[in-house]
Amino acid sequence: MADTEIKLNILEPRATEKTYREQTKRVYVFPVKKSMSKQEIAKMVETEFKVTVTEVKTLIRKGKKTRFSKGKHAYPGTTFRQDKKFAYVKLKEGDSIKVFEEQEEANAKKPAKSAKKGDK
């Protein structure tokens, strides 16, 4: 059952400033399901991106506290958003995953608007 679950899940590395800094150390951050183990995460990254994983660290970020109200005169309460699990995956020397390069290429392909209001 775990193998079919891995194939259905699509991995996409996070593209933030912090993860960009981590990429210089060959570490990539992936949001994953809370039920996944480190071995399943490593296997999934290796099959999806054709790289060799040397280390996997996981963490669970607690959900933020949010307020809610059930009606105009009801006393507001608090609840929590869902917890999220992230995997920090370190790759073998020489391996890499394109995250930010693909976004730059997509921006470069967009046509530049050079038409003026007077030209028709």
C-alpha positions as CSV (number, residue, x, y, z in Angstrom):
1,M,0.0,0.0,0.0
2,A,2.9,2.4,0.7
3,D,4.3,2.0,-2.8
4,T,1.0,3.0,-4.4
5,E,0.7,5.9,-2.1
6,I,4.2,7.1,-3.0
7,K,3.5,7.0,-6.8
8,L,0.3,9.0,-6.4
9,N,2.0,11.8,-4.4
10,I,3.8,14.5,-6.5
11,L,6.8,16.2,-4.9
12,E,7.5,19.8,-5.5
13,P,10.4,21.5,-3.7
14,R,9.6,24.7,-1.8
15,A,10.9,27.9,-3.5
16,T,11.5,30.4,-0.8
17,E,14.5,32.5,0.3
18,K,15.4,30.1,3.1
19,T,15.3,27.1,0.8
20,Y,17.4,29.0,-1.8
21,R,20.1,29.5,0.8
22,E,19.9,25.8,1.8
23,Q,20.4,24.7,-1.9
24,T,24.0,25.9,-1.7
25,K,24.5,23.0,0.9
26,R,22.7,20.6,-1.5
27,V,19.6,20.5,0.9
28,Y,16.1,20.7,-0.6
29,V,12.9,21.2,1.4
30,F,9.7,19.3,0.5
31,P,6.2,19.4,2.1
32,V,5.2,15.8,2.7
33,K,2.3,13.8,4.2
34,K,2.5,13.4,8.0
35,S,2.3,9.6,7.7
36,M,5.4,9.3,5.5
37,S,8.7,7.9,6.9
38,K,12.2,9.0,6.0
39,Q,12.8,5.9,3.9
40,E,9.6,6.6,1.9
41,I,10.6,10.2,1.3
42,A,14.1,9.3,0.2
43,K,12.8,6.7,-2.2
44,M,10.3,9.1,-3.6
45,V,12.8,11.9,-4.2
46,E,15.3,9.4,-5.8
47,T,12.7,8.1,-8.3
48,E,11.1,11.4,-9.1
49,F,14.2,13.5,-9.7
50,K,16.8,10.7,-10.5
51,V,19.2,11.8,-7.8
52,T,20.9,10.1,-4.8
53,V,19.7,11.0,-1.3
54,T,22.3,10.9,1.5
55,E,20.3,12.2,4.4
56,V,16.7,13.0,5.3
57,K,15.6,15.2,8.3
58,T,11.9,15.8,9.0
59,L,10.0,18.2,11.2
60,I,6.4,18.9,12.0
61,R,5.4,22.6,12.2
62,K,2.5,23.1,14.6
63,G,-0.6,24.8,13.1
64,K,-1.2,28.4,14.0
65,K,-3.8,29.4,16.5
66,T,-6.9,31.0,14.9
67,R,-10.0,32.7,16.2
68,F,-13.5,31.8,15.1
69,S,-17.0,32.9,16.0
70,K,-20.3,31.1,15.5
71,G,-22.7,34.0,14.9
72,K,-23.0,37.6,15.9
73,H,-23.7,37.2,19.6
74,A,-21.7,34.0,20.2
75,Y,-18.6,34.0,22.3
76,P,-15.6,33.6,20.0
77,G,-13.3,30.6,20.4
78,T,-9.9,29.5,19.2
79,T,-8.8,26.5,17.2
80,F,-5.7,25.4,15.4
81,R,-4.8,25.0,11.8
82,Q,-3.5,21.6,10.6
83,D,0.1,20.7,11.4
84,K,2.5,20.4,8.4
85,K,5.4,18.1,7.9
86,F,8.5,19.1,5.9
87,A,11.5,17.0,4.8
88,Y,15.0,18.4,4.5
89,V,16.7,16.2,1.9
90,K,20.4,16.3,1.4
91,L,21.8,15.0,-2.0
92,K,25.0,13.4,-3.0
93,E,27.9,15.7,-4.2
94,G,27.2,16.7,-7.8
95,D,23.5,16.1,-7.8
96,S,21.0,18.9,-7.9
97,I,17.3,19.6,-8.5
98,K,16.2,22.6,-10.6
99,V,13.9,24.8,-8.6
100,F,14.7,28.4,-9.2
101,E,16.3,28.0,-12.7
102,E,13.0,26.8,-14.2
103,Q,11.2,29.9,-12.8
104,E,13.7,32.2,-14.4
105,E,13.4,30.4,-17.8
106,A,9.6,30.8,-17.6
107,N,9.9,34.5,-17.0
108,A,12.4,34.9,-19.8
109,K,10.0,33.2,-22.3
110,K,7.3,35.8,-21.7
111,P,7.1,38.3,-24.6
112,A,8.0,41.9,-23.7
113,K,5.3,44.5,-24.1
114,S,7.0,47.3,-26.1
115,A,3.9,48.7,-27.9
116,K,3.0,52.3,-27.2
117,K,-0.5,53.7,-26.9
118,G,-0.1,55.7,-30.1
119,D,0.9,52.6,-32.2
120,K,-2.0,50.3,-33.3
